[in-house]
Amino acid sequence: MYINFFQNPDFASAFSGSLDIDEITMVLSALLGKNATFKPGETVLILDEIQECPEARTSLKFFKEDGRYDVIGTGSLLGVRGYDKAPRSVPVGSETVIEMYPMDFEEFLWANGIDEAVTGMLKKCLQREEAVSEGIHLKMRQLILQYAVVGGMPEVVQTFVDTKQMNAVLEIQRDIVRAYEDDMVKYADRRDKSSIKECFQSIPKQLSKENKKFQYSVVSKGATSSKYAGSLQWIEDAGIINRCHNLSITELPLDGNALKDIFKVYMADCGLFVSMLEDGTQFDILQGNLYGYKGAIFENLIADIFAKMGRKLYYFRKDSGLEIDFVIRYRGECTPVEVKAATGNAKSLKTVLKHPEKYHISSAIKLEDYNVGRMDNILTLPLYMAYLLREV
């Protein structure tokens, strides 16, 4: 049984009175029509956009106690501050919460017909530090650039797979971004509406700077965290952005050394970030003509990949200008990761590796438009292998 409370608000009436399961199923059967038959042990009830009917979420407790039917509730902005449709009682202990994300790069590969034989070969190349065969390497280079502009929103990926038309992809992406902005106006507290939207719209400007640290003064001239910190938190809670915190020192545990007030902000989905940039950016990326935004685009790409594999994001920057794009726990060690849109020199990596007594780093990874290789204690990997760096 499938019910969408946004498309069919009348179905909320089934949960407006008694939450007795027999009464709920009787009303739903009447609303759904003659084909709606609830069979114990066989029926799963899907309550989509459940945030539009808080009482339906409360009813999960009683469905659990009753035990005859399985129930799946899906919704957005659940638990986000300012959302005013809280249930009478959150069914603690009666629901299993699963956070859903846009498709990651590996799922994008599946959608585009890349099978396990290819991904298995890539894993072996990483383990053995051997170059990927030229044909596969060229195909994967193409796919990572496509993922950078398409991202992982399911409807966007499906449109790309079906049509390969980037204008159709961009249209859907910008519809999603507009929907985000509409949600900010619709669901946020009245006093926060404008500042949340300003924070969100400042992200491309924040990432275009040489120092990509998030600055409230970029949101609005003279602004401080006291005005906008809550707005930024709202956007993060809604799953639209990911923060990447600066580290005080490159040592494990990373979270214990994170500077909570110094951070960069990346879009949770790289394709949506690219869609917020000027027209023609998608074409430039696919052609390799990246100009000023190349650092921001490829950093957001790797932030997308790391965050979707469950990693918290960290970087390391000193006032001297030394900066490492990302720092991860890899094979039990604190490992710096530098991201390059094309082949290039990694001065900061070399600096930290030259001073192990100061930075406590023994090896590093460089992600760039290059095949697998090693130079002393720097492992070079193609950008498309970032999703394989799962070992913690």
Secondary structure by P-SEA (a helix, b strand, c coil): ccccccccccccccccccccaaaaaaaaaaaaccccccccccbbbbbccccccaaaaaaaaaaaaaccbbbbbbbcccccccccccccccccccbbbbbbbcccaaaaaaaacccaaaaaaaaaaaaacccccaaaaaaaaaaaaaaaaaccaaaaaaaaaacccaaaaaaaaaaaaaaaaaaaacccccccaaaaaaaaaaaaaaaaccccccccccccccccccccaaaaaaaaaaccbbbbbbbcccccccccccccccbbbbbccaaaaaaacccaaaaaaaacccccaaaaaaaaaaaaaaaaabbbbbbbbccccccccccccccccbbbbbbbccccccaaaaaaaacccccccccccccccccccccccbbbbccccccccccc
